[in-house]
Amino acid sequence: MARYVSKSPRAAYFNYRDLDLGRNNDRKTSYAQARIWGEKYFKNNFDRLVQVKTKFDPTNFFRNEQSIPPLLS
């Protein structure tokens, strides 16, 4: 079965990485870059989740192609 990825994404399913929405760089992801696809995934919760990520994982140890980035201090 071929993997399905929408050609014109408007929203996303939680825990499903639709890389057409956008993706992080390998090591450094800016807040502005992640916000583009992050708001499609998490709607109005993206900013709150960034704050939590910054508090509990400031070095971004737990990351993947579409993980929420911490804010730089």
Secondary structure, 3 states (H helix, E strand, C coil): CCCCCCCCCCCCCCCCCCCCCCCCCCCCCCHHHHHHHHHHHHHHHHHHHHHHHHHHCCCCCCCCCCCCCCCCC
